[in-house]
Amino acid sequence: MWFSIRLDDHASLRPVTVLDAEEIYALLDSERERFGVWLPWMDSVRSADDERRSMAMLAEQWASLSGLMGALVVDGRIVGSVGIARVDKDVRCAEIGYWIGSAYEGRGLVTRGVRAIEELCFEQLGMQRVQITNDVDNRRSRAVAERLGYTLEGVVRRGHVVGVGERRRCSDLCVYGLLREEWMAREGRGDGERAAGA
Ligand SMILES: CC(C)(COP(=O)(O)OP(=O)(O)OC[C@H]1O[C@@H](n2cnc3c(N)ncnc32)[C@H](O)[C@@H]1OP(=O)(O)O)[C@@H](O)C(=O)NCCC(=O)NCCS
């Protein structure tokens, strides 16, 4: 399913394709240290060829609606990603993930991207819950979920791995959730109560 969602006059969100591999590799590689603090998969970002394989796999995931890597595009350049890290089709829950280059951090692009993905999840994919998980110390990531009114449902002690190389370690994981009816109420889309569990 192809889409391109306008986020503002300059920015949009669309699925990545294999043709984006080199640009995405260059962006991740240029900030390896910074991304490596939180994103353990940075260890597997080793070449544009690896990224091509990974983009092909992600395109297949999106074809089966089981995951999505969305490219955040500003004036034609990819500056980051907001997407769906995993989908539980039984529970109808999608987990949203994101990262952005430092030059574009702090402008609200990720928050707008998450809102676009939420709409996709609730309106197109039939989800009844979306969640965001992040490290207890990842202040900027937690702020995205909190800005959008997610509920902090718990902190899973030593619940995930962060960091790369020698800094790789187990750490505490925050789980933030937003239910469909909470999203509808936040977006002013009718009676959130009646939509519960729909
Ligand atoms: C986590 C991460 C994606 C957050 O990015 P971000 O740029 O802080 O998030 P946003 O794009 O939503 O920007 C929010 C900022 O823009 C501001 N802003 C401006 N216009 C805004 C708007 N229209 N809507 C929302 N926020 C807006 C907010 O006030 C906020 O500013 P502040 O940081 O000074 O408080 C980024 O820090 C990152 O890539 N980190 C490394 C990778 C990572 O940790 N990923 C997450 C793993 S769980």
The ligand as an SDF file (V2000), in Angstrom:
LIG
                    3D

 48 50  0  0  0  0  0  0  0  0999 V2000
   13.7740   10.4340   19.9790 C   0  0  0  0  0  0  0  0  0  0  0  0
   13.7820   11.4320   18.8300 C   0  0  0  0  0  0  0  0  0  0  0  0
   13.2420   10.7610   17.5680 C   0  0  0  0  0  0  0  0  0  0  0  0
   12.8990   12.6380   19.2160 C   0  0  0  0  0  0  0  0  0  0  0  0
   12.9900   13.6060   18.2130 O   0  0  0  0  0  0  0  0  0  0  0  0
   12.5000   15.1230   18.5000 P   0  0  0  0  0  0  0  0  0  0  0  0
   12.9690   15.9270   17.3560 O   0  0  0  0  0  0  0  0  0  0  0  0
   12.8570   15.5230   19.8820 O   0  0  0  0  0  0  0  0  0  0  0  0
   10.9070   14.9970   18.4570 O   0  0  0  0  0  0  0  0  0  0  0  0
    9.9480   15.9720   17.6580 P   0  0  0  0  0  0  0  0  0  0  0  0
   10.3710   16.0030   16.2320 O   0  0  0  0  0  0  0  0  0  0  0  0
    8.5890   15.5660   17.9610 O   0  0  0  0  0  0  0  0  0  0  0  0
   10.2930   17.4040   18.2700 O   0  0  0  0  0  0  0  0  0  0  0  0
    9.8630   17.7790   19.5420 C   0  0  0  0  0  0  0  0  0  0  0  0
   10.3730   19.1820   19.8110 C   0  0  0  0  0  0  0  0  0  0  0  0
    9.8840   20.0590   18.7890 O   0  0  0  0  0  0  0  0  0  0  0  0
    9.0800   21.0940   19.3920 C   0  0  0  0  0  0  0  0  0  0  0  0
    8.0050   21.3880   18.4390 N   0  0  0  0  0  0  0  0  0  0  0  0
    8.0230   22.4340   17.5820 C   0  0  0  0  0  0  0  0  0  0  0  0
    6.9230   22.4130   16.8190 N   0  0  0  0  0  0  0  0  0  0  0  0
    6.1910   21.3490   17.2140 C   0  0  0  0  0  0  0  0  0  0  0  0
    4.9500   20.8150   16.7830 C   0  0  0  0  0  0  0  0  0  0  0  0
    4.2280   21.3650   15.8180 N   0  0  0  0  0  0  0  0  0  0  0  0
    4.4990   19.6720   17.3740 N   0  0  0  0  0  0  0  0  0  0  0  0
    5.2060   19.0940   18.3510 C   0  0  0  0  0  0  0  0  0  0  0  0
    6.3890   19.5680   18.8060 N   0  0  0  0  0  0  0  0  0  0  0  0
    6.8810   20.6910   18.2350 C   0  0  0  0  0  0  0  0  0  0  0  0
    8.6340   20.5160   20.7110 C   0  0  0  0  0  0  0  0  0  0  0  0
    8.3020   21.5240   21.6300 O   0  0  0  0  0  0  0  0  0  0  0  0
    9.8790   19.7740   21.1180 C   0  0  0  0  0  0  0  0  0  0  0  0
   10.8380   20.7080   21.5270 O   0  0  0  0  0  0  0  0  0  0  0  0
   11.8310   20.4360   22.7840 P   0  0  0  0  0  0  0  0  0  0  0  0
   12.6060   19.2310   22.4330 O   0  0  0  0  0  0  0  0  0  0  0  0
   12.6260   21.6670   22.8440 O   0  0  0  0  0  0  0  0  0  0  0  0
   10.9580   20.1770   23.9420 O   0  0  0  0  0  0  0  0  0  0  0  0
   15.2340   11.9420   18.5340 C   0  0  0  0  0  0  0  0  0  0  0  0
   15.7350   12.5600   19.6930 O   0  0  0  0  0  0  0  0  0  0  0  0
   16.1760   10.8360   18.1000 C   0  0  0  0  0  0  0  0  0  0  0  0
   16.2050   10.4840   16.9150 O   0  0  0  0  0  0  0  0  0  0  0  0
   16.9350   10.2660   19.0520 N   0  0  0  0  0  0  0  0  0  0  0  0
   17.8910    9.2030   18.7250 C   0  0  0  0  0  0  0  0  0  0  0  0
   17.1910    7.9110   18.3140 C   0  0  0  0  0  0  0  0  0  0  0  0
   16.1710    7.4630   19.3460 C   0  0  0  0  0  0  0  0  0  0  0  0
   16.4080    7.5580   20.5370 O   0  0  0  0  0  0  0  0  0  0  0  0
   15.0150    6.9580   18.8590 N   0  0  0  0  0  0  0  0  0  0  0  0
   13.9590    6.4850   19.7410 C   0  0  0  0  0  0  0  0  0  0  0  0
   14.2360    5.1360   20.2400 C   0  0  0  0  0  0  0  0  0  0  0  0
   12.9350    4.5800   21.3320 S   0  0  0  0  0  0  0  0  0  0  0  0
  1  2  1  0
  2  3  1  0
  2  4  1  0
  2 36  1  0
  4  5  1  0
  5  6  1  0
  6  7  2  0
  6  8  1  0
  6  9  1  0
  9 10  1  0
 10 11  2  0
 10 12  1  0
 10 13  1  0
 13 14  1  0
 14 15  1  0
 15 16  1  0
 15 30  1  0
 16 17  1  0
 17 18  1  0
 17 28  1  0
 18 19  1  0
 18 27  1  0
 19 20  2  0
 20 21  1  0
 21 22  1  0
 21 27  2  0
 22 23  1  0
 22 24  2  0
 24 25  1  0
 25 26  2  0
 26 27  1  0
 28 29  1  0
 28 30  1  0
 30 31  1  0
 31 32  1  0
 32 33  2  0
 32 34  1  0
 32 35  1  0
 36 37  1  0
 36 38  1  0
 38 39  2  0
 38 40  1  0
 40 41  1  0
 41 42  1  0
 42 43  1  0
 43 44  2  0
 43 45  1  0
 45 46  1  0
 46 47  1  0
 47 48  1  0
M  END
$$$$
